[in-house]
Every structure is written in C-alpha cells, then in structure tokens.
Amino acid sequence: MALTAHRLRKALLLLLVLGACQPTGPVLPSPSVPTATQSSSPVSCDADSVRLVLTAFIDSFNRGEDPARFFAPAPTGPVSDAHLVARFNWYSASGGSPNVTIYERRDLAPYFARRHSVGERWSLVSLSPTGVEYPKAGFVFMLTRSAPDFRPGESQHGGPPGTIFGKGALNCEQRTILVFTM
C-alpha cells in the first residue's frame, strides 16, 4: 500500500512538472506538417483567422479608428481574376441609413468616419466561412447595426430588429477585406 501511494505521489509530481513546461499560448501545427486535425486550407485561411480580421475591423469601426485600413489596396491597372484576389472590390450597406455602395477604396475612410460620428455601432452575431479558393476566403455573417438615424425595429430578412445579414471575401495572405456587403 505504501509503495502504491509513493508511486502515485511520483506520478502526480511528474504531471505537475510536465504541465509547468507546456507553452502558455495556443500551439498551431506547422502548415508544412499535415496532421489528422489540420485543415487542407492554409492556416491563414481558417475560420478563426477570418474571424480575427473581421472582429478587429468591427472593433476598429466602433472605436472610430480608421476601419478602412482592413480593406485591400485600391486596384491599379487592368482588372483580371488574379487582380481581384488581391485588390479592393467593393463595400455596400443597406437598411437604416441611405443605401451605399463604394467602389473607390479612397471613399471608405470618409464614409466610416461619417457613420461613426452619427453613432452607428456594430456587433458581430455570427460568422461562417463559405469556402476557400486560396488565397481568397468567402464568409457570411450576421451583425446587429444600430444608429440614431435608423428606424426603430428595422430588420432585414425577418431577423431580430437591427439584424443585418451579409457576405464578403478576404485575402488570407494579406489579411485584407476584398468585399464586404450587408
């Protein structure tokens, strides 16, 4: 009996020592080493990575800290399929305030500043990936959108008041938004 208690104490001590040696942050598998749990898409295109970019964008909008910086650069030169994967395509929003569609990247910052100044705020409700064609990842989302100039009880597609549904695309390599429409 004493031998079993001694072994148990040793095992617990070993577990405590090994536990103290573990890294404090999450450890992601190396993209070059496939594992059974690793997605076939690159780590930078997984759902968590897309969520990090979008939540940072929304937080930046809510703080009034130039959320336009999360969008891809403006297109230059002729447009091609490869070109669209790396360059800003458009931003659009409808419901509440006048509908807006922005095709010129330079128009994003003034628009976001104006909407923030009138008190518009967003809160991400859900986000789901729709597919990856590396380096582009598509997503759909639902958020609540509030502002003093929105009509009370307004909703879209039968969702709860203030709920907006949307979709978009992200360049995973650059961590920039290509398209965002709600």
C-alpha positions as CSV (number, residue, x, y, z in Angstrom):
1,M,0.0,0.0,0.0
2,A,2.8,2.4,0.9
3,L,4.5,1.6,-2.4
4,T,1.4,2.5,-4.4
5,A,1.0,5.8,-2.5
6,H,4.7,6.6,-3.3
7,R,4.2,5.8,-7.0
8,L,1.0,7.9,-7.0
9,R,2.9,10.9,-5.5
10,K,5.7,10.5,-8.0
11,A,3.2,10.3,-10.9
12,L,1.4,13.5,-9.7
13,L,4.8,15.3,-9.3
14,L,5.8,14.3,-12.8
15,L,2.5,15.5,-14.2
16,L,2.9,18.8,-12.4
17,V,6.4,19.3,-13.7
18,L,5.4,18.4,-17.3
19,G,2.4,20.7,-17.0
20,A,4.6,23.6,-16.0
21,C,6.7,23.0,-19.1
22,Q,3.8,23.5,-21.5
23,P,3.6,26.7,-23.6
24,T,1.2,29.3,-22.3
25,G,-0.4,30.2,-25.7
26,P,-2.1,28.0,-28.3
27,V,0.2,25.8,-30.4
28,L,-0.7,25.5,-34.0
29,P,0.6,22.7,-36.1
30,S,3.1,23.8,-38.7
31,P,1.5,24.3,-42.1
32,S,4.2,22.1,-43.7
33,V,3.4,19.1,-41.5
34,P,-0.1,17.7,-42.2
35,T,-1.9,16.2,-39.3
36,A,-5.3,14.4,-38.9
37,T,-6.9,17.5,-37.4
38,Q,-5.3,20.1,-39.7
39,S,-7.5,21.6,-42.5
40,S,-6.3,21.2,-46.1
41,S,-6.5,25.0,-46.4
42,P,-3.6,27.1,-45.1
43,V,-3.7,28.1,-41.5
44,S,-4.2,31.8,-42.5
45,C,-7.5,30.9,-44.3
46,D,-9.2,29.0,-41.5
47,A,-12.4,30.2,-39.9
48,D,-10.6,31.6,-36.8
49,S,-8.3,33.7,-38.9
50,V,-11.1,35.2,-40.9
51,R,-13.0,35.8,-37.6
52,L,-9.9,37.6,-36.1
53,V,-9.7,40.0,-39.1
54,L,-13.5,40.7,-39.1
55,T,-13.7,41.3,-35.4
56,A,-10.7,43.6,-35.5
57,F,-12.4,45.5,-38.4
58,I,-15.7,45.8,-36.4
59,D,-13.9,46.9,-33.2
60,S,-12.0,49.5,-35.2
61,F,-15.2,50.8,-36.7
62,N,-16.9,51.0,-33.3
63,R,-13.9,53.0,-31.9
64,G,-13.6,55.3,-34.9
65,E,-10.1,54.2,-35.6
66,D,-9.9,54.1,-39.4
67,P,-11.5,50.7,-40.2
68,A,-10.7,51.3,-43.9
69,R,-7.2,50.0,-43.1
70,F,-8.6,46.5,-43.1
71,F,-9.5,46.7,-46.7
72,A,-7.3,45.6,-49.6
73,P,-5.5,48.2,-51.6
74,A,-7.2,50.0,-54.5
75,P,-6.9,48.3,-57.9
76,T,-4.3,49.7,-60.3
77,G,-4.1,48.7,-63.9
78,P,-6.4,46.4,-65.9
79,V,-8.7,44.1,-63.9
80,S,-8.1,40.3,-64.1
81,D,-9.2,37.4,-62.0
82,A,-5.8,37.3,-60.3
83,H,-6.0,41.0,-59.7
84,L,-9.4,40.7,-58.0
85,V,-7.9,38.3,-55.4
86,A,-5.5,41.0,-54.1
87,R,-7.4,44.3,-54.6
88,F,-10.4,46.0,-53.1
89,N,-13.6,45.2,-55.0
90,W,-16.5,47.0,-53.1
91,Y,-18.2,47.8,-49.8
92,S,-22.0,48.1,-49.6
93,A,-24.6,48.6,-46.9
94,S,-28.3,48.9,-46.9
95,G,-31.0,49.4,-44.4
96,G,-31.4,52.2,-41.9
97,S,-29.3,54.9,-43.5
98,P,-29.3,55.6,-47.2
99,N,-28.0,52.6,-49.1
100,V,-24.4,52.9,-50.1
101,T,-22.1,51.1,-52.5
102,I,-18.5,52.1,-52.5
103,Y,-16.2,51.0,-55.4
104,E,-13.4,53.5,-54.8
105,R,-11.2,52.5,-51.9
106,R,-10.4,56.1,-51.1
107,D,-14.1,56.7,-50.2
108,L,-14.1,54.1,-47.4
109,A,-12.4,56.2,-44.6
110,P,-14.7,59.3,-45.0
111,Y,-17.8,57.0,-45.1
112,F,-16.8,55.1,-42.0
113,A,-15.9,58.3,-40.1
114,R,-19.3,59.8,-41.0
115,R,-21.2,56.7,-39.9
116,H,-19.2,56.5,-36.7
117,S,-19.8,60.2,-36.0
118,V,-23.5,59.8,-36.1
119,G,-23.3,57.0,-33.6
120,E,-23.5,53.9,-35.7
121,R,-22.2,50.8,-34.0
122,W,-21.9,47.1,-34.9
123,S,-21.8,43.9,-33.0
124,L,-21.0,40.6,-34.7
125,V,-23.6,37.9,-34.0
126,S,-22.3,35.1,-36.2
127,L,-19.7,34.4,-38.9
128,S,-19.4,31.3,-41.1
129,P,-16.9,30.5,-43.9
130,T,-18.4,29.8,-47.3
131,G,-15.3,28.4,-48.9
132,V,-11.7,28.9,-49.7
133,E,-10.1,29.4,-53.1
134,Y,-6.7,30.2,-51.7
135,P,-5.7,32.9,-51.2
136,K,-9.4,34.1,-51.0
137,A,-11.8,33.0,-48.3
138,G,-15.5,33.7,-48.5
139,F,-17.7,34.3,-45.5
140,V,-21.3,35.1,-44.5
141,F,-22.2,37.0,-41.3
142,M,-24.9,38.4,-39.2
143,L,-24.5,41.5,-37.1
144,T,-26.6,44.0,-35.2
145,R,-26.3,47.5,-36.5
146,S,-27.6,50.5,-34.6
147,A,-27.5,54.2,-35.2
148,P,-29.8,57.2,-34.2
149,D,-30.8,57.7,-37.8
150,F,-32.0,54.1,-38.2
151,R,-35.8,53.5,-38.0
152,P,-36.8,51.6,-34.8
153,G,-37.4,47.9,-35.2
154,E,-35.9,47.8,-38.6
155,S,-34.5,44.4,-39.6
156,Q,-33.5,42.5,-42.7
157,H,-34.8,39.1,-44.0
158,G,-37.1,38.7,-41.0
159,G,-34.2,38.7,-38.4
160,P,-34.4,40.3,-35.0
161,P,-34.6,44.2,-35.0
162,G,-31.3,45.8,-36.1
163,T,-30.0,42.5,-37.5
164,I,-28.1,42.7,-40.8
165,F,-27.0,39.7,-42.9
166,G,-24.1,40.0,-45.2
167,K,-21.3,38.3,-47.1
168,G,-17.8,39.1,-48.1
169,A,-14.4,37.9,-49.1
170,L,-10.9,38.1,-47.5
171,N,-7.4,37.8,-49.0
172,C,-5.9,35.4,-46.5
173,E,-2.3,36.1,-47.3
174,Q,-2.7,39.9,-46.9
175,R,-5.3,39.6,-44.2
176,T,-7.4,42.3,-46.0
177,I,-11.0,42.5,-46.9
178,L,-11.8,42.4,-50.6
179,V,-15.6,42.6,-50.5
180,F,-18.0,43.4,-47.6
181,T,-21.7,43.8,-48.2
182,M,-24.5,43.9,-45.7
